Amino acid sequence: ILTSASGLCYLAHCPPEQQEALLDLLMRPKRGEEQQTSRKKTAELLADTRKRGYSVWRRPRRISDELSFSVPILAKDRLLASLTIRFSSTAVPEADAIQRFIPKMKAVAQRIGNDFLTQNEHQALAIAADAPGTAGSGIETAPQTQRAGTPPRCTSPC
């Protein structure tokens, strides 16, 4: 998580309690190892990432470095995921890539977040419409005069 654009982006934008719990796990030295990264330095990196609104990660490769950019996908204040692209650093200079790709990535991430909210609203309405005793459920509620214990009559084709 701490060595990728998607991991840093996700961690930078997740709720503080979740971030702290994940950092506790990630920063714990393994048996026989010393802690390689300071908690303060990591917190600063995450704060910078959150303020900027995206993360960048450079991974050295034999021929050319690999660059990754990642933006958060949010539904209101809820973090859903991170959207990431990866490419060779020789294909597009980093500064140009940031100007070209980040605004488009943010727009796509926003559309995904909005679609998620819309889909959830539609599902909630569908569930409410299918609840027994509501219009559109295919089940009529028993009239007040019907005897207790008599099941409602199904009106949908079986």
C-alpha positions in Angstrom: 0.0 0.0 0.0 2.8 2.4 0.8 4.7 1.6 -2.3 2.1 2.3 -5.0 0.2 5.3 -6.3 -3.1 3.5 -5.7 -2.2 2.5 -2.2 -1.1 5.9 -1.2 -4.1 7.6 -2.8 -6.5 5.2 -1.0 -4.7 5.6 2.3 -4.6 9.4 2.0 -8.3 9.6 1.4 -9.7 7.0 3.7 -11.4 8.0 7.0 -8.9 8.9 9.8 -9.8 5.9 12.0 -9.2 3.5 9.1 -6.0 5.3 8.1 -4.6 5.0 11.6 -5.5 1.3 11.8 -3.9 0.6 8.5 -0.8 2.6 9.3 -0.5 0.7 12.6 -0.4 -2.6 10.6 1.8 -1.3 7.8 4.3 0.5 10.0 4.8 -2.4 12.4 8.3 -3.8 11.8 8.5 -7.4 10.9 10.4 -9.8 13.1 14.1 -9.1 12.8 13.6 -5.9 10.8 13.8 -2.3 11.8 11.1 0.2 10.9 12.2 1.6 7.5 9.8 4.6 7.2 8.9 7.0 9.9 5.3 7.5 10.8 5.7 11.3 10.7 7.2 11.1 7.1 4.4 8.8 6.0 1.8 11.1 7.5 3.3 14.1 5.7 3.3 12.2 2.4 -0.4 11.2 2.9 -1.4 14.8 3.8 0.4 16.1 0.7 -1.3 13.5 -1.4 -4.7 14.4 0.0 -4.2 18.1 -0.5 -3.0 17.6 -4.1 -5.9 15.3 -4.8 -3.8 12.6 -6.5 -0.8 10.5 -5.9 2.3 9.9 -8.1 4.6 6.9 -7.8 7.8 6.2 -9.8 9.0 2.7 -10.0 12.5 2.1 -11.4 12.7 -0.4 -14.2 15.6 -1.6 -16.4 14.9 0.5 -19.5 12.8 3.3 -18.2 11.0 4.2 -15.0 7.3 3.4 -14.6 5.0 6.2 -13.5 1.7 5.7 -11.9 -1.0 8.4 -11.1 -4.0 7.7 -8.9 -7.1 9.7 -8.0 -9.7 8.8 -5.4 -13.2 7.7 -6.3 -15.6 9.2 -3.8 -19.3 9.0 -3.3 -19.9 12.2 -1.4 -17.4 11.8 1.5 -17.2 8.0 1.2 -14.1 6.6 -0.4 -14.9 3.8 -2.8 -11.6 3.1 -4.5 -8.8 4.7 -6.4 -8.4 5.0 -10.2 -4.9 4.5 -11.5 -3.0 4.7 -14.7 0.5 3.4 -15.3 2.9 4.2 -18.1 6.6 4.4 -19.1 8.2 7.7 -18.0 9.8 8.0 -21.5 6.3 8.0 -23.1 5.2 11.3 -21.6 7.2 13.7 -19.3 5.7 13.7 -15.8 4.7 17.4 -15.8 2.9 17.0 -19.2 1.3 13.8 -18.0 -0.1 15.5 -14.9 -1.6 18.3 -17.0 -3.0 15.9 -19.6 -4.2 13.0 -17.4 -5.1 14.1 -13.9 -8.0 16.4 -14.9 -9.5 13.6 -17.0 -8.9 11.0 -14.3 -10.6 13.2 -11.7 -13.6 13.7 -14.1 -14.0 10.0 -14.6 -13.6 9.3 -10.9 -16.3 11.9 -10.2 -18.7 10.2 -12.7 -18.1 6.8 -11.2 -18.8 8.2 -7.7 -22.0 10.0 -9.0 -23.1 6.8 -10.8 -22.6 4.8 -7.6 -24.8 7.3 -5.6 -27.5 7.2 -8.4 -27.4 3.4 -8.5 -27.8 3.2 -4.7 -30.7 5.6 -4.8 -32.4 3.4 -7.5 -31.8 0.2 -5.5 -33.2 1.8 -2.4 -36.3 2.9 -4.3 -36.6 -0.6 -5.8 -36.3 -2.3 -2.4 -38.9 0.1 -1.0 -41.2 -0.6 -3.9 -40.9 -4.3 -3.4 -41.5 -4.2 0.3 -44.8 -6.0 1.2 -47.7 -3.6 1.5 -46.2 -1.0 -0.9 -47.3 -0.1 -4.3 -45.6 -2.1 -7.0 -44.8 -5.1 -4.8 -47.3 -7.4 -6.5 -48.8 -8.2 -3.1 -52.0 -6.7 -1.8 -52.2 -5.9 1.9 -55.1 -7.6 3.7 -58.1 -5.3 4.1 -58.9 -4.2 7.6 -61.8 -6.7 7.7 -59.7 -9.8 6.7 -59.1 -12.3 9.5 -55.8 -12.3 11.2 -53.5 -15.0 10.0 -54.8 -15.1 6.4 -51.9 -14.6 4.0 -52.1 -11.7 1.6 -53.2 -12.5 -1.9 -50.5 -12.5 -4.7 -51.5 -10.5 -7.7 -48.5 -11.1 -9.9 -48.5 -14.0 -12.4 -47.0 -17.1 -10.9 
